[in-house]
Amino acid sequence: MSTVQTVTGPIDSADLGRTLVHEHIFIVGEEFRENYADDWDEDQKVADAVRDLSELKSLGIDTIMDPTVLGLGRYIPRIQRIAEQIDLNVVAATGLYTYNEIPFQFHYSGPGLLFDVPEPLTEMFVRDLTEGIADTGVRAAFLKCAIEEQGLTPGVERVMRAVGQAHVQTGAPITVHTNPHTASGLVAQRVLAEEGVDLTKVVIGHSGDSTDLEYLSMLAEAGSLLGMDRFGLDLLLPFEQRVDTIVELVRRGFVDNVVIAHDASCFIDWFPPGAKEVAVPRWNFRHISEDVIPALLEKGLTEDDLTKILVDNPRRHFE
């Protein structure tokens, strides 16, 4: 067993319990919110999140991993307020979320750039993992980067390599947002491996958007965990196909490589008010407990399989 940092303090990895590996509490453009969200009610938003996450705990989930990092509006003081009011482990991340360019704060500083200094991204990520995020006292426990259909742009590659370097220095596991339809998980594995990353400590996020079992098998054979983590986003892939893909992966012997989640949030400012509930009504924290688990059991998975997917695999990710 090992120690895992949560928003409310360290716990033993054995105490993670049933874990959803990719959930957001808030996705909010803080600069936009500060200047233009005239209707923002901080106390109400916190209360809503406490309600939603308390309900998740009552449905049998013990831990969520929240990969909200720079670029997605990470604001830990708000998450602390929520985590202190719920009986649910919240594991925070560090990293940077971009599909293309990196923020201007990093354009001119770094190895070989105008200001030739060691990679500041790596230093930031390591500090979040070892010392804490800003002055909150909260330490991140895993790393996050992204690669989308734009591919391995210079900015994406720089972030990914910095994440890999931070992993090598700290041992912290990694989650990568990928687009499985462009096989970008394989690109991420290659780049991270070049930096010395242990691929068994990598979740290839959003693998569950694909039914390409050959592609998914290749990722799993390299040791990584498959993030079947967008349950409820039926617009991207219908529920039945998501379930059937997991069932087939287990049949092929990859139960030790499967982890699940929704990629849901208590609040996200990417859509107009009410639009999310109309377009994807099952995209909420209840869906896995209420619908996915029963469907997987009905399709032939065992309780032992589910324990591996929900408990053992996430725990091993941190050990």
C-alpha positions in Angstrom: 0.0 0.0 0.0 1.0 3.6 -0.4 -0.1 7.1 0.6 -2.4 9.0 -1.7 -2.9 12.8 -1.3 -6.5 14.0 -1.3 -7.9 17.5 -1.1 -8.5 16.9 2.7 -5.2 15.2 3.4 -3.3 11.9 2.8 -5.0 8.5 2.9 -3.8 5.0 2.4 -4.3 3.7 -1.1 -6.3 0.8 0.5 -8.9 3.4 1.6 -9.6 4.7 -1.9 -12.5 2.1 -2.3 -14.7 2.4 -5.4 -13.1 5.0 -7.5 -14.2 6.9 -10.6 -11.0 7.9 -12.3 -12.1 11.0 -14.3 -14.7 13.4 -12.9 -14.6 17.1 -12.6 -16.3 19.1 -9.9 -16.1 22.5 -11.7 -14.9 23.4 -15.2 -15.0 27.2 -15.2 -13.0 29.7 -17.1 -12.1 31.8 -14.0 -11.1 34.9 -16.0 -14.4 34.8 -17.9 -16.3 34.1 -14.7 -14.7 37.0 -12.9 -15.5 39.5 -15.7 -18.7 38.3 -17.3 -20.6 35.8 -15.2 -22.9 38.3 -13.6 -25.3 35.6 -12.3 -22.6 33.6 -10.4 -23.5 32.7 -6.9 -20.5 31.1 -5.2 -22.3 29.8 -2.2 -25.1 28.2 -4.2 -22.7 26.6 -6.6 -20.8 25.1 -3.7 -24.0 23.9 -2.1 -25.1 22.3 -5.4 -21.8 20.5 -5.7 -22.0 19.2 -2.1 -25.5 17.9 -2.9 -24.4 16.1 -6.1 -21.3 14.6 -4.6 -23.1 13.5 -1.4 -25.5 11.6 -3.6 -22.6 9.9 -5.4 -21.3 8.7 -2.1 -24.7 7.3 -1.2 -24.6 5.3 -4.5 -21.5 3.4 -3.4 -18.7 5.5 -4.7 -15.8 6.4 -2.3 -13.4 8.4 -4.4 -13.2 10.6 -7.5 -10.1 11.6 -9.3 -10.5 15.2 -10.6 -8.2 16.0 -13.5 -9.1 19.7 -13.6 -5.8 21.4 -14.3 -4.5 24.7 -15.7 -6.6 25.4 -18.8 -9.8 24.0 -17.2 -10.2 26.5 -14.4 -8.7 24.7 -11.4 -9.4 26.6 -8.2 -8.5 24.6 -5.2 -10.0 26.8 -2.4 -13.5 26.2 -3.8 -12.8 22.5 -4.1 -11.6 22.5 -0.5 -14.9 24.1 0.7 -16.8 21.3 -1.0 -14.5 18.4 0.0 -14.7 19.4 3.7 -18.5 18.9 3.6 -18.7 15.5 1.9 -17.7 12.0 2.8 -15.9 11.4 -0.5 -12.2 11.3 -1.3 -11.3 13.9 -3.9 -8.0 13.5 -5.6 -6.6 16.5 -7.4 -4.3 16.7 -10.4 -1.6 18.9 -11.8 -0.7 19.5 -15.4 -1.9 21.6 -18.3 -4.9 21.1 -20.7 -4.4 22.2 -24.3 -5.1 20.8 -27.7 -2.7 23.1 -29.5 -0.7 26.1 -28.0 0.5 26.5 -24.5 -0.3 29.7 -22.6 1.8 32.8 -23.3 3.3 32.6 -19.8 5.5 29.8 -21.2 6.1 30.9 -24.8 9.5 32.5 -24.2 10.8 30.7 -21.1 12.2 27.2 -21.3 15.0 25.1 -22.8 16.4 26.7 -25.9 13.9 29.6 -25.9 14.5 33.4 -25.5 15.0 32.9 -21.7 16.9 29.6 -21.7 16.0 28.1 -18.4 15.0 24.6 -17.2 11.4 23.6 -18.2 9.2 25.7 -16.0 6.2 23.4 -16.6 8.0 20.5 -15.1 9.0 22.6 -12.1 5.4 23.7 -11.5 4.0 20.2 -11.8 6.6 18.8 -9.4 6.0 21.6 -6.9 2.2 20.9 -7.0 2.9 17.2 -6.3 5.6 17.6 -3.6 4.9 20.9 -1.8 1.3 21.8 -2.6 -0.9 23.8 -5.0 -0.4 27.6 -4.4 -0.9 28.3 -0.7 -3.7 25.8 -0.1 -1.7 23.0 1.4 -3.3 20.6 -1.0 -0.9 18.4 -2.9 -1.8 17.0 -6.3 -1.6 13.2 -6.6 -1.6 12.7 -10.4 -0.6 14.4 -13.6 -2.8 15.4 -16.6 -2.1 16.3 -20.3 -4.0 16.1 -23.5 -3.7 15.2 -27.2 -6.7 15.7 -29.5 -7.4 15.4 -33.2 -4.9 18.3 -33.9 -2.2 15.8 -33.0 1.2 16.3 -31.4 1.5 20.0 -31.9 4.7 21.7 -30.4 2.6 22.9 -27.5 1.0 19.6 -26.8 4.3 17.8 -27.1 6.0 20.2 -24.7 3.3 19.7 -22.1 3.4 15.9 -22.5 7.1 15.7 -22.1 7.0 18.0 -19.0 4.3 15.7 -17.5 6.6 12.7 -18.3 9.5 14.3 -16.6 7.5 15.2 -13.5 6.3 11.5 -13.4 9.9 10.3 -13.5 10.9 12.7 -10.7 7.9 11.9 -8.4 6.4 8.6 -9.5 3.0 10.3 -9.8 0.6 8.5 -12.2 -0.7 10.2 -15.4 -4.0 10.7 -17.1 -4.0 11.6 -20.8 -7.0 13.1 -22.5 -6.9 11.4 -25.9 -9.0 11.2 -29.1 -9.3 7.5 -29.8 -10.5 8.1 -33.4 -7.1 9.4 -34.3 -5.2 6.7 -32.3 -3.6 9.5 -30.2 -3.3 7.1 -27.3 -0.5 5.3 -29.1 1.2 8.7 -29.7 1.0 9.5 -26.1 2.4 6.2 -25.1 5.4 6.7 -27.4 6.2 10.2 -26.2 5.8 9.3 -22.5 7.9 6.2 -22.9 10.6 8.3 -24.5 10.7 10.4 -21.3 11.1 7.2 -19.2 7.4 6.9 -18.0 6.2 3.6 -16.7 3.2 3.0 -19.0 1.5 0.9 -16.4 1.0 4.2 -14.5 -0.8 5.9 -17.4 -4.6 6.1 -17.9 -5.4 6.6 -21.6 -8.4 8.8 -21.1 -11.5 8.6 -23.2 -10.7 5.2 -24.7 -14.3 4.4 -24.0 -15.4 6.6 -27.0 -14.1 3.9 -29.3 -15.3 0.4 -30.2 -12.0 -0.3 -32.0 -10.9 -3.4 -30.0 -7.6 -3.8 -31.9 -6.6 -0.3 -31.0 -7.7 -0.7 -27.4 -5.9 -4.0 -27.1 -2.7 -2.4 -28.3 -2.9 0.2 -25.6 -3.6 -2.4 -22.9 -0.9 -4.7 -24.1 1.6 -1.9 -23.5 0.4 -1.9 -19.9 -1.7 1.2 -19.7 -5.2 1.5 -18.2 -8.0 2.2 -20.5 -10.2 5.1 -19.4 -13.7 4.0 -20.3 -14.6 7.3 -18.7 -17.4 9.1 -20.6 -20.5 7.2 -19.6 -23.5 9.4 -20.2 -22.0 11.1 -23.3 -24.2 9.1 -25.5 -23.9 11.6 -28.3 -20.3 10.5 -28.8 -21.0 6.8 -28.4 -24.3 5.1 -27.4 -24.5 3.5 -24.0 -24.9 0.0 -25.3 -21.7 0.1 -27.3 -19.8 1.5 -24.4 -21.0 -1.4 -22.2 -20.4 -4.0 -24.9 -16.8 -2.8 -25.5 -16.0 -3.3 -21.8 -17.5 -6.7 -21.8 -15.4 -7.7 -24.8 -12.2 -6.3 -23.3 -12.8 -8.4 -20.2 -13.5 -11.5 -22.4 -10.2 -10.9 -24.1 -8.4 -10.9 -20.7 -8.0 -7.1 -20.1 -10.0 -6.7 -16.9 -6.9 -5.5 -15.1 -6.6 -2.6 -17.7 -10.2 -1.2 -17.4 -11.2 1.8 -15.3 -14.4 3.8 -15.6 -16.0 7.2 -15.0 -18.3 9.7 -16.5 -16.1 12.8 -17.2 -19.1 14.6 -15.7 -19.1 17.8 -13.5 -21.2 19.6 -11.0 -20.9 22.7 -13.2 -19.4 23.3 -16.6 -19.5 26.7 -18.4 -19.0 25.2 -21.9 -22.7 25.0 -22.7 -25.7 27.3 -22.3 -27.8 26.8 -19.1 -30.0 23.7 -19.4 -28.5 22.6 -22.7 -26.4 19.7 -21.2 -29.4 18.2 -19.5 -31.4 18.2 -22.8 -28.6 16.9 -25.0 -27.1 14.2 -22.7 -29.6 13.6 -19.9 -27.6 10.6 -18.5 -24.4 12.6 -18.2 -24.3 12.8 -14.4 -22.6 11.2 -11.5 -25.4 8.7 -10.9 -25.3 6.9 -14.3 -22.6 4.3 -13.5 -24.1 3.2 -10.2 -27.7 3.2 -11.5 -27.3 2.0 -15.1 -23.8 0.9 -16.1 -23.0 -1.5 -13.3 -26.3 -3.4 -13.6 -25.8 -3.5 -17.4 -22.3 -4.9 -17.1 -23.5 -7.6 -14.6 -26.4 -8.5 -17.0 -23.9 -8.9 -19.8 -21.9 -11.4 -17.9 -19.3 -9.5 -15.8 -18.9 -10.8 -12.2 -18.7 -8.9 -9.0 -15.0 -9.8 -8.9 -14.6 -8.1 -12.3 -16.3 -5.0 -11.0 -14.1 -4.9 -7.9 -11.1 -5.0 -10.2 -12.4 -2.2 -12.4 -13.6 0.1 -9.6 -11.3 -0.7 -6.7 -8.2 -2.7 -7.6 -7.1 -1.1 -10.8 -7.4 2.5 -9.5 -5.6 1.6 -6.3 -2.8 -0.1 -8.2 -2.4 3.1 -10.3 -1.1 4.8 -7.1 1.0 2.0 -5.8 
